[in-house]
Amino acid sequence: MSKKISYEQKTEELLQPIVEERGFELVDVEFVKEGGNWYLRAYVDKEGGIAINDCVDVSHALSEKLDENDFIEESYILEVSSPGLGRPLKKEKDYVRSMGKNLEIRTYRAINREKEFYGILTAYDDNSVTIQMEDESTMTFSKSDIALIRLAFDF
């Protein structure tokens, strides 16, 4: 297991009780390097949306736990934030929450000369995602072909 995955999993284990105790949802944790700096990012949400004060509260609590456990070797910047409206679907609960909703799917390779698709999520499993297109037809995508999948927005 890579350090990155190990750090993310251990952070999730520390963070899960913190968010549950506050009635929040842990959406994702990522450990990424950007512009020479390492970032440990935690995305949390709650019904009606997460507020800045909620993120500050979770950040302080998580920071204490991270200091106590001290398992990350690299220097990093801790960020706790809302996942935002354009968050990608990554986990089972994301797909469950998005059933019947309009999605945007971008593929790595063109399919019928298109790389962007929009439609209503009608089915998914470990390997594929099916959407109903505007013309009522359905398209099934292999998850390995999907570069990005998220809720679509109508502005």
C-alpha positions as CSV (number, residue, x, y, z in Angstrom):
1,M,0.0,0.0,0.0
2,S,1.4,3.4,-0.9
3,K,2.1,6.1,1.7
4,K,-0.6,8.3,0.1
5,I,-3.3,5.6,0.5
6,S,-2.1,4.7,4.0
7,Y,-2.3,8.4,5.1
8,E,-5.7,8.8,3.6
9,Q,-7.1,5.7,5.2
10,K,-5.6,6.5,8.6
11,T,-6.9,10.1,8.4
12,E,-10.4,8.7,7.5
13,E,-10.3,6.5,10.6
14,L,-9.4,9.5,12.8
15,L,-11.9,11.8,11.1
16,Q,-15.0,9.5,11.0
17,P,-15.9,9.7,14.7
18,I,-15.3,13.5,14.6
19,V,-17.8,14.1,11.8
20,E,-20.3,11.5,13.1
21,E,-20.4,13.1,16.5
22,R,-21.3,16.4,14.8
23,G,-23.9,14.9,12.6
24,F,-21.8,15.5,9.4
25,E,-20.9,13.3,6.6
26,L,-17.3,12.5,5.6
27,V,-17.2,12.7,1.8
28,D,-13.5,12.2,1.0
29,V,-9.9,12.5,2.2
30,E,-7.0,13.1,-0.1
31,F,-3.3,13.5,0.3
32,V,-1.9,15.3,-2.8
33,K,1.2,17.3,-3.8
34,E,0.5,20.6,-5.6
35,G,3.2,23.2,-6.4
36,G,5.8,21.7,-4.1
37,N,3.5,21.4,-1.1
38,W,1.7,18.4,0.3
39,Y,-2.0,18.9,1.2
40,L,-4.1,16.7,3.4
41,R,-7.7,17.6,2.4
42,A,-10.8,16.4,4.1
43,Y,-14.2,17.1,2.6
44,V,-17.2,17.1,4.9
45,D,-20.9,17.9,4.3
46,K,-24.2,17.9,6.1
47,E,-27.9,18.2,5.2
48,G,-28.4,21.8,4.0
49,G,-24.7,22.4,3.4
50,I,-21.7,22.7,5.5
51,A,-20.7,26.2,6.9
52,I,-17.2,27.7,7.4
53,N,-17.5,27.4,11.2
54,D,-18.3,23.7,10.8
55,C,-15.1,23.3,8.8
56,V,-13.1,25.2,11.3
57,D,-14.4,23.1,14.1
58,V,-13.6,19.8,12.3
59,S,-10.2,21.1,11.3
60,H,-9.3,21.9,14.9
61,A,-10.5,18.5,16.2
62,L,-8.7,16.6,13.3
63,S,-5.5,18.6,13.8
64,E,-5.4,17.5,17.4
65,K,-5.8,13.9,16.5
66,L,-3.2,14.1,13.8
67,D,-0.7,15.6,16.2
68,E,-1.4,12.9,18.7
69,N,-0.9,10.1,16.2
70,D,1.8,11.8,14.1
71,F,1.9,9.2,11.3
72,I,2.5,11.5,8.3
73,E,6.2,11.9,7.6
74,E,6.0,14.8,5.2
75,S,5.2,18.4,6.1
76,Y,1.7,19.2,4.9
77,I,-1.1,21.8,4.9
78,L,-4.4,20.6,6.4
79,E,-7.6,21.8,4.7
80,V,-11.1,20.9,5.7
81,S,-13.8,22.1,3.3
82,S,-17.1,21.5,1.6
83,P,-16.9,19.1,-1.3
84,G,-18.7,21.7,-3.4
85,L,-21.4,21.3,-5.9
86,G,-19.2,19.8,-8.6
87,R,-17.8,17.0,-6.5
88,P,-17.1,13.8,-8.4
89,L,-18.9,10.6,-7.6
90,K,-16.3,8.3,-6.0
91,K,-17.9,6.1,-3.4
92,E,-21.0,3.9,-3.2
93,K,-22.9,6.5,-1.2
94,D,-22.3,9.1,-3.9
95,Y,-24.0,6.9,-6.5
96,V,-26.9,6.1,-4.1
97,R,-27.4,9.8,-3.5
98,S,-27.3,10.5,-7.2
99,M,-29.8,7.9,-8.5
100,G,-32.4,9.6,-10.6
101,K,-30.4,12.8,-10.9
102,N,-28.8,14.4,-14.0
103,L,-25.1,13.6,-14.3
104,E,-22.2,14.8,-16.4
105,I,-19.8,12.1,-17.6
106,R,-16.5,12.8,-19.3
107,T,-14.7,9.9,-20.9
108,Y,-11.0,9.4,-21.6
109,R,-11.6,8.5,-25.2
110,A,-14.3,9.6,-27.6
111,I,-17.4,7.5,-28.0
112,N,-19.3,8.2,-31.2
113,R,-17.0,11.3,-31.5
114,E,-18.1,12.6,-28.1
115,K,-16.3,12.8,-24.8
116,E,-19.0,14.6,-22.7
117,F,-22.4,13.0,-21.9
118,Y,-25.3,14.1,-19.8
119,G,-28.2,12.0,-18.6
120,I,-30.1,10.7,-15.6
121,L,-28.4,8.0,-13.5
122,T,-30.5,4.9,-13.8
123,A,-28.1,2.1,-12.8
124,Y,-24.5,1.4,-11.6
125,D,-22.4,-1.4,-10.3
126,D,-18.8,-1.9,-9.4
127,N,-17.8,-1.8,-13.1
128,S,-20.3,0.3,-15.0
129,V,-22.7,3.3,-14.9
130,T,-25.9,3.6,-17.0
131,I,-27.6,6.9,-17.8
132,Q,-30.8,7.7,-19.6
133,M,-30.1,10.3,-22.3
134,E,-32.4,13.2,-23.2
135,D,-33.8,11.2,-26.2
136,E,-34.8,8.4,-23.8
137,S,-32.0,6.1,-25.0
138,T,-29.6,4.6,-22.4
139,M,-25.8,4.5,-22.4
140,T,-23.7,2.3,-20.3
141,F,-20.1,3.3,-19.5
142,S,-17.3,1.2,-18.1
143,K,-16.0,3.0,-15.0
144,S,-12.5,2.5,-16.3
145,D,-13.4,4.7,-19.3
146,I,-14.8,7.5,-17.2
147,A,-12.4,10.4,-16.5
148,L,-15.0,12.4,-14.5
149,I,-18.5,11.8,-13.3
150,R,-20.4,14.3,-11.2
151,L,-23.8,15.9,-10.9
152,A,-24.7,18.2,-13.8
153,F,-25.8,21.7,-13.1
154,D,-28.6,23.6,-14.9
155,F,-27.9,27.4,-14.6
